[in-house]
Amino acid sequence: MRRMGSLVTASIVCSACAARQPAAAPNAPHATSAVAVNTCAVPSQESAFTIIGATLAKPQARLFRAAAGALRAQGFIIIASDSVAGTLSTDHRFEWPTGTETETWHGDVNPGVQVTVRAEARGADSTAFQVGARALCLVPEPGQSAPSAKVGKTMEMITALKIVNAVRADLAKP
């Protein structure tokens, strides 16, 4: 685990996440998901999520709404949501994070990413907030032919940071 200012980053094993995963939303619009079109040539054997977390001085319900809005604004389809437990889970998404489409850390093959969010009340006015991202496929680095986890790990971190930043920006609004 590494501390970055008020944010903490860590990787956790998916089995630890699994117990906190919300049940699938009954009417979730996942039939048209990108996962039906995009499949992995080499699925990742990595079951860890890259997690970014912080405790914020906002009520859980407000943070949960901001997180759901941030996910939707960034093109994610929420397939599981539990506002009482404060958990969200997205379908797989095979698009580069906005603004990174032409960056040199990746090539043309997208590893796909899935996101989970947890917003747990810590008293009446504070919430422990975590965003986890997990790449689904191993893809070659630019100029390479062998699949590796490097592109996926970079995508996990950028995706989680973009969501955290969007949530913090939303919470800063009056």
C-alpha positions as CSV (number, residue, x, y, z in Angstrom):
1,M,0.0,0.0,0.0
2,R,1.3,3.4,-0.9
3,R,0.1,6.8,0.4
4,M,-0.3,9.7,-2.0
5,G,-1.4,12.9,-0.2
6,S,-4.9,12.2,1.1
7,L,-5.3,9.2,-1.3
8,V,-4.2,5.6,-0.7
9,T,-3.4,3.2,-3.5
10,A,-3.3,-0.6,-3.1
11,S,-4.0,-3.8,-5.0
12,I,-6.3,-6.3,-3.4
13,V,-7.1,-9.8,-4.4
14,C,-10.4,-10.1,-6.2
15,S,-11.7,-12.8,-3.7
16,A,-11.5,-10.1,-1.1
17,C,-13.5,-7.8,-3.4
18,A,-16.0,-10.6,-4.2
19,A,-17.6,-10.5,-0.8
20,R,-18.3,-6.8,-1.2
21,Q,-19.6,-7.0,-4.8
22,P,-23.3,-6.0,-5.0
23,A,-25.8,-8.3,-6.6
24,A,-26.5,-7.6,-10.3
25,A,-29.2,-4.9,-10.8
26,P,-32.3,-6.7,-12.0
27,N,-32.9,-4.4,-15.0
28,A,-29.3,-3.5,-15.7
29,P,-28.8,-2.6,-19.4
30,H,-25.9,-5.0,-20.0
31,A,-27.2,-6.9,-23.1
32,T,-25.6,-4.3,-25.4
33,S,-22.3,-4.2,-23.4
34,A,-19.0,-3.9,-25.2
35,V,-18.0,-7.3,-23.7
36,A,-20.3,-9.0,-26.2
37,V,-18.3,-7.5,-29.1
38,N,-14.8,-7.4,-27.5
39,T,-13.3,-10.6,-26.2
40,C,-9.8,-11.2,-25.0
41,A,-7.3,-13.0,-27.1
42,V,-5.4,-13.5,-23.9
43,P,-7.5,-13.1,-20.7
44,S,-5.7,-11.7,-17.7
45,Q,-5.0,-14.2,-14.9
46,E,-4.7,-11.3,-12.5
47,S,-7.6,-11.1,-10.2
48,A,-6.5,-8.0,-8.3
49,F,-8.1,-4.6,-8.6
50,T,-6.0,-1.4,-8.5
51,I,-7.7,0.5,-5.7
52,I,-7.6,4.2,-4.9
53,G,-9.3,5.3,-1.7
54,A,-9.8,8.2,0.6
55,T,-12.0,9.3,3.4
56,L,-14.0,12.4,2.4
57,A,-16.0,14.8,4.6
58,K,-19.3,14.2,2.7
59,P,-22.3,12.0,3.6
60,Q,-22.4,8.6,2.0
61,A,-25.5,9.2,-0.1
62,R,-24.0,12.3,-1.7
63,L,-20.7,10.5,-2.5
64,F,-22.6,7.5,-3.9
65,R,-24.6,9.8,-6.3
66,A,-21.4,11.5,-7.4
67,A,-19.7,8.2,-8.1
68,A,-22.6,6.9,-10.1
69,G,-22.7,10.1,-12.1
70,A,-19.0,10.0,-12.7
71,L,-19.1,6.4,-14.0
72,R,-22.0,7.2,-16.4
73,A,-20.3,10.4,-17.6
74,Q,-17.2,8.4,-18.5
75,G,-19.2,5.9,-20.5
76,F,-19.5,3.0,-18.0
77,I,-22.6,0.9,-17.7
78,I,-23.5,0.2,-14.1
79,I,-24.6,-3.4,-13.8
80,A,-24.9,-3.6,-10.0
81,S,-25.9,-0.9,-7.6
82,D,-26.7,-0.9,-3.9
83,S,-27.2,2.6,-2.5
84,V,-27.6,1.3,1.1
85,A,-24.3,-0.6,1.1
86,G,-22.7,2.1,-1.2
87,T,-21.5,-0.3,-3.9
88,L,-21.4,0.0,-7.6
89,S,-20.0,-2.3,-10.3
90,T,-19.7,-1.7,-14.0
91,D,-19.8,-3.9,-17.0
92,H,-16.5,-4.3,-19.0
93,R,-15.6,-1.4,-21.1
94,F,-13.2,-1.5,-24.1
95,E,-12.5,2.2,-24.6
96,W,-9.4,4.2,-23.7
97,P,-9.9,6.7,-20.9
98,T,-10.8,10.1,-22.4
99,G,-7.7,12.1,-23.3
100,T,-5.5,9.0,-23.5
101,E,-6.6,7.8,-26.9
102,T,-3.3,8.8,-28.7
103,E,-0.9,8.4,-25.8
104,T,2.2,6.2,-26.3
105,W,1.7,3.9,-23.3
106,H,-0.7,1.8,-25.3
107,G,-1.1,0.4,-28.8
108,D,-4.3,-0.3,-30.8
109,V,-5.5,-3.3,-28.7
110,N,-7.5,-2.3,-25.6
111,P,-7.3,-4.6,-22.5
112,G,-10.8,-3.6,-21.3
113,V,-11.5,-2.5,-17.8
114,Q,-14.2,-3.1,-15.1
115,V,-14.7,-0.7,-12.2
116,T,-16.1,-1.2,-8.7
117,V,-16.9,1.6,-6.2
118,R,-17.5,1.4,-2.5
119,A,-18.7,4.3,-0.4
120,E,-19.0,3.4,3.3
121,A,-20.3,5.8,5.9
122,R,-17.9,6.8,8.6
123,G,-20.1,8.7,10.9
124,A,-22.8,11.2,9.9
125,D,-20.6,13.4,7.7
126,S,-17.7,11.3,6.4
127,T,-17.4,8.5,3.9
128,A,-14.6,6.0,3.2
129,F,-14.5,5.9,-0.6
130,Q,-12.7,3.4,-2.8
131,V,-12.6,3.0,-6.6
132,G,-11.2,-0.2,-8.0
133,A,-10.3,-0.9,-11.6
134,R,-9.3,-4.3,-13.2
135,A,-8.0,-4.9,-16.7
136,L,-9.6,-7.9,-18.4
137,C,-7.0,-8.8,-21.0
138,L,-3.3,-9.0,-21.5
139,V,-2.3,-7.0,-24.6
140,P,1.1,-6.2,-26.2
141,E,2.9,-3.0,-25.3
142,P,3.5,-0.7,-28.2
143,G,6.1,-2.2,-30.5
144,Q,5.9,-5.6,-28.9
145,S,4.1,-8.8,-29.9
146,A,3.9,-10.7,-26.6
147,P,1.0,-9.8,-24.3
148,S,1.9,-8.2,-21.0
149,A,0.1,-6.7,-18.0
150,K,1.8,-3.3,-18.3
151,V,-0.8,-1.6,-20.5
152,G,-3.7,-3.0,-18.4
153,K,-2.1,-1.8,-15.1
154,T,-1.6,1.7,-16.5
155,M,-5.2,1.7,-17.7
156,E,-6.4,0.6,-14.3
157,M,-4.6,3.4,-12.5
158,I,-5.7,6.1,-15.0
159,T,-9.3,4.9,-15.0
160,A,-9.5,4.9,-11.1
161,L,-7.8,8.3,-10.9
162,K,-10.2,9.8,-13.5
163,I,-13.2,8.6,-11.5
164,V,-11.8,9.8,-8.2
165,N,-11.0,13.2,-9.7
166,A,-14.5,13.4,-11.3
167,V,-16.2,12.6,-7.9
168,R,-14.0,15.1,-6.1
169,A,-14.9,17.8,-8.6
170,D,-18.6,17.0,-8.3
171,L,-18.4,17.1,-4.5
172,A,-16.7,20.5,-4.7
173,K,-19.8,22.0,-6.5
174,P,-22.1,24.1,-4.2
